[in-house]
Amino acid sequence: MDRRTFLKSVTGAAAAGLMPLHRLAAKQKGKVKIRDVKCMIVRGTWDWNLIKVETDAGLYGIGEAYWGWGVKDLVVNKLRPVVVGEDPLNVDKLYAKMLMESAGAGAIAGVTVTAASGVEIALWDLAGRILETPVCNLLGGRFRDRIPSRCGRRRRRSSAGRLSSSRVTGFPRGQTQNTGSRATTATREG
């Protein structure tokens, strides 16, 4: 066995073990095309840019782009033509293409990366829907099975009052703000 054959066999075995969904994706490759990209601004504490990537198969993915002036315009006017008609399972290729097409418009920072990242998140969501699997499986699997939750409030009450009310609502942890920016976390036992 020569070196080239050995490396191909090792790489193939590693890829088969690490990327079991690639076989599933290969069956869907080229069957679905991106039909449209939409952006909606939700007003809140700041402007949330929600991005929807729609396909010709009726499936869609939702992503969020960080707030900033011009994100919606960049998504709708510049990035939409780059991805429409493309295979949504080529997430990395499309992300690179969006940045390359936006070169000169701040392609490595700022609003361009914000907009492209929002479309990328929508593409990952869409890929999960096409392959009928949670996105975490596409990105390497679950990191943890449970996420601890806590309750924090900004009302001016005593620390004890805040902790007792968080316990009443069922949160095992409560975060209290004592003085300045120091925060203490208490955990309920039992």
Steps between C-alpha positions, in 0.01 A plus 500: 500500500643836404468821702220649289278191533564486874408865551182463293389198704575671833330823395196311368465300821533811715246693294253210511526486879494873562242605242219242492255756361703554184347185350154633579589840355637340182153360424347850527780683316367713216134412558411821684582854384479830685206701368510816713663673795295736716591719795268631768590753766348441843511808720595439862786606722676533165412398145505122457556392139325171432594338172293239318647288220225334293536210256310375198397195707305716748758458778657799673769585753505784751810686616576809699746772406632727769356851498656776299423762240473363150479129585158457340604689186816294466313171542222587257696694236848348502491150655166378364619494135815313608311205654175478299505194274774329704490171692431588867705203622820672382507721811876561517527566127213749511643679804836541327325611180299764689818642653688491170218675314494765772875563494568869532183552701662395827505128424709407802319704761203714577159492341608268216600219736191568711272458197685199357500329840124544530451338159742223600300425817184479287682262261601271788140501625381418149757219465372348824143513369598346165692218668239465777753528781581760765767748392721393791544165323627681190750695708654206685237386748361618831740665741283442807167335574380751758542874527483654847264794521491797729276792568631855516305814576581868489250615763634665810413248768705329758718210391306263722171609342633441151636156585179391668286615204727317253462186711123537499495518120703180479842630403779319685729805481441867552739779412506807715661835438655628822701815440644640181555223248577219746257214466459207733338176407322283754394143443198340659582179678264206463 
